[in-house]
Amino acid sequence: MLMIRHSIGSRLLCQTNSYNIEKQDDRWLISVPVDEETASTVLYFQDELNIFEIKENEKAWFYSSDAQINFQRNDKELIILADHKTVYPT
């Protein structure tokens, strides 16, 4: 499961089991299919996001320190380029 939260107050902006994370050098490309309203909300808070990937045996926290986030309107896909990942055991 992937959750995108506003870092101030931890408001849940998006939660889904449909996502993809690819390692690209020292960054992670996270793609999430979303509707335009969700994309708009996430982009509004793009400088204040925490992204969590929850698996059975671990929880990973991602964030983009330089807010490299965009919405591919034609594909209805949110693209986040995260430059930080911390893994916590569950």
MIRONU-408561 format. One line per 4 residues: number of its first residue (from 0); their letters; for each residue x, y, z of N, C-alpha, C, O. Coordinates in steps of 0.05 Angstrom, whole numbers, always signed. Layout:
BEGIN
NUM = A = X/Y/Z/X/Y/Z/X/Y/Z/X/Y/Z; ... .
end
This chain:
BEGIN
0 = MLMI = +17/-23/+0/+0/+0/+0/+18/+25/+0/+39/+25/+13; +9/+45/-14/+23/+71/-15/+5/+92/-4/-19/+94/-11; +16/+109/+14/+1/+131/+25/+17/+157/+20/+41/+158/+25; +3/+177/+11/+14/+204/+8/+1/+221/+29/-24/+224/+29 .
4 = RHSI = +17/+233/+47/+6/+249/+69/+18/+277/+69/+41/+281/+61; +2/+296/+78/+12/+323/+83/+29/+322/+108/+20/+311/+129; +53/+331/+107/+71/+328/+130/+62/+344/+155/+70/+338/+177; +47/+365/+151/+37/+381/+173/+9/+370/+180/-10/+375/+165 .
8 = GSRL = +7/+357/+202/-19/+346/+211/-24/+318/+200/-44/+305/+209; -8/+308/+183/-9/+281/+172/-36/+275/+157/-45/+252/+157; -48/+295/+145/-72/+291/+130/-67/+272/+107/-48/+275/+92; -84/+252/+104/-82/+232/+83/-92/+244/+57/-115/+252/+55 .
12 = LCQT = -75/+246/+36/-82/+257/+11/-88/+236/-10/-105/+240/-28; -75/+213/-8/-80/+191/-26/-71/+164/-13/-51/+163/+1; -87/+144/-18/-80/+117/-8/-87/+97/-30/-110/+98/-40; -68/+80/-38/-74/+62/-60/-56/+37/-59/-34/+37/-47 .
16 = NSYN = -65/+16/-71/-49/-8/-75/-39/-9/-104/-25/-27/-112; -47/+10/-120/-39/+11/-148/-18/+33/-151/-24/+57/-153; +7/+25/-153/+29/+44/-155/+54/+29/-165/+54/+4/-165; +75/+43/-172/+100/+31/-180/+123/+49/-169/+122/+73/-170 .
20 = IEKQ = +143/+36/-159/+167/+50/-150/+191/+37/-164/+196/+13/-162; +207/+54/-178/+231/+45/-192/+255/+60/-181/+254/+85/-179; +276/+46/-175/+301/+59/-166/+315/+70/-191/+318/+55/-210; +323/+95/-190/+338/+107/-212/+362/+122/-201/+359/+144/-190 .
24 = DDRW = +385/+109/-202/+410/+120/-190/+405/+124/-160/+400/+105/-146; +407/+149/-151/+403/+155/-123/+376/+166/-117/+372/+180/-96; +356/+161/-134/+329/+170/-131/+309/+148/-136/+317/+126/-145; +284/+153/-130/+262/+134/-134/+240/+147/-150/+231/+169/-142 .
28 = LISV = +232/+135/-172/+210/+145/-188/+185/+131/-179/+182/+106/-182; +166/+146/-168/+141/+135/-158/+119/+144/-176/+115/+168/-180; +104/+125/-187/+82/+132/-205/+56/+121/-193/+55/+98/-184; +36/+138/-193/+10/+131/-179/-13/+141/-197/-14/+164/-204 .
32 = PVDE = -30/+122/-206/-54/+132/-220/-73/+146/-201/-81/+135/-181; -81/+170/-209/-99/+186/-192/-118/+202/-210/-113/+206/-233; -140/+212/-198/-157/+230/-212/-146/+258/-210/-128/+264/-195; -158/+276/-226/-148/+304/-227/-151/+318/-200/-133/+335/-193 .
36 = ETAS = -172/+313/-185/-176/+326/-160/-154/+318/-140/-143/+335/-126; -148/+292/-138/-127/+283/-120/-100/+295/-129/-84/+304/-112; -94/+295/-155/-69/+306/-165/-67/+335/-157/-46/+344/-149; -88/+350/-160/-88/+378/-154/-82/+383/-124/-66/+401/-117 .
40 = TVLY = -94/+367/-107/-89/+369/-78/-60/+363/-71/-47/+377/-56; -50/+341/-83/-22/+333/-78/-3/+355/-88/+16/+362/-74; -8/+365/-112/+10/+386/-123/+9/+412/-106/+29/+426/-103; -15/+418/-95/-17/+442/-78/+1/+440/-53/+13/+460/-45 .
44 = FQDE = +4/+415/-42/+21/+411/-19/+48/+399/-26/+61/+387/-8; +57/+401/-51/+80/+387/-60/+106/+392/-44/+124/+375/-44; +108/+414/-31/+132/+420/-15/+130/+408/+13/+149/+411/+29; +107/+396/+20/+102/+386/+47/+91/+358/+47/+71/+353/+61 .
48 = LNIF = +103/+340/+32/+92/+313/+30/+110/+292/+43/+134/+294/+43; +97/+272/+54/+110/+247/+63/+96/+225/+48/+72/+223/+46; +112/+207/+37/+102/+184/+21/+111/+159/+36/+135/+156/+42; +92/+142/+42/+98/+117/+56/+90/+93/+39/+68/+92/+28 .
52 = EIKE = +108/+74/+37/+102/+48/+25/+101/+28/+48/+120/+24/+62; +78/+15/+51/+74/-4/+73/+73/-32/+61/+57/-39/+44; +92/-49/+70/+93/-77/+62/+89/-94/+87/+88/-84/+109; +87/-120/+83/+82/-138/+105/+104/-136/+127/+98/-136/+151 .
56 = NEKA = +129/-134/+119/+151/-134/+139/+167/-108/+141/+186/-107/+155; +158/-87/+127/+172/-62/+129/+155/-38/+120/+135/-41/+106; +163/-15/+129/+150/+10/+122/+173/+28/+112/+193/+32/+125; +169/+40/+88/+189/+58/+77/+177/+86/+75/+154/+89/+67 .
60 = WFYS = +193/+105/+82/+186/+133/+80/+202/+146/+58/+226/+145/+58; +188/+159/+39/+201/+173/+17/+193/+202/+19/+172/+209/+28; +211/+219/+9/+203/+247/+5/+221/+259/-17/+243/+250/-23; +211/+280/-28/+224/+295/-50/+232/+322/-38/+215/+340/-35 .
64 = SDAQ = +258/+326/-32/+266/+351/-19/+264/+375/-38/+263/+398/-29; +263/+371/-64/+261/+393/-83/+234/+392/-98/+232/+405/-119; +215/+378/-88/+187/+378/-98/+186/+372/-128/+173/+386/-143; +199/+350/-136/+198/+342/-164/+174/+324/-168/+176/+299/-167 .
68 = INFQ = +151/+336/-171/+125/+322/-173/+110/+334/-196/+108/+359/-199; +99/+317/-213/+81/+327/-235/+59/+308/-241/+60/+284/-233; +39/+318/-254/+15/+302/-261/+15/+299/-291/+14/+319/-306; +15/+274/-301/+12/+268/-329/-18/+266/-335/-30/+245/-332 .
72 = RNDK = -29/+288/-344/-58/+291/-347/-69/+270/-366/-90/+258/-361; -55/+265/-389/-65/+245/-408/-66/+217/-397/-85/+202/-403; -47/+210/-381/-45/+183/-369/-59/+182/-342/-62/+160/-330; -67/+205/-331/-79/+207/-304/-60/+194/-284/-68/+176/-268 .
76 = ELII = -35/+202/-285/-15/+190/-268/+2/+212/-254/+12/+230/-267; +5/+209/-228/+22/+227/-213/+50/+215/-213/+54/+192/-207; +70/+232/-219/+98/+223/-220/+113/+238/-198/+114/+263/-199; +126/+224/-180/+141/+236/-158/+170/+225/-161/+174/+201/-162 .
80 = LADH = +189/+243/-161/+217/+236/-160/+227/+241/-132/+234/+264/-125; +230/+220/-117/+238/+223/-88/+268/+220/-87/+280/+203/-101; +281/+235/-69/+310/+234/-66/+318/+224/-38/+341/+225/-31; +298/+215/-23/+304/+204/+4/+286/+180/+10/+262/+181/+4 .
84 = KTVY = +298/+160/+22/+283/+136/+30/+294/+127/+56/+318/+123/+59; +277/+122/+76/+284/+110/+101/+266/+86/+105/+241/+88/+103; +278/+63/+112/+262/+39/+117/+261/+33/+146/+281/+34/+160; +237/+26/+156/+232/+19/+183/+220/-9/+184/+202/-15/+169 .
88 = PT = +230/-26/+201/+218/-53/+204/+191/-50/+218/+187/-32/+234; +172/-68/+211/+146/-67/+224/+144/-90/+245/+123/-92/+258 .
end
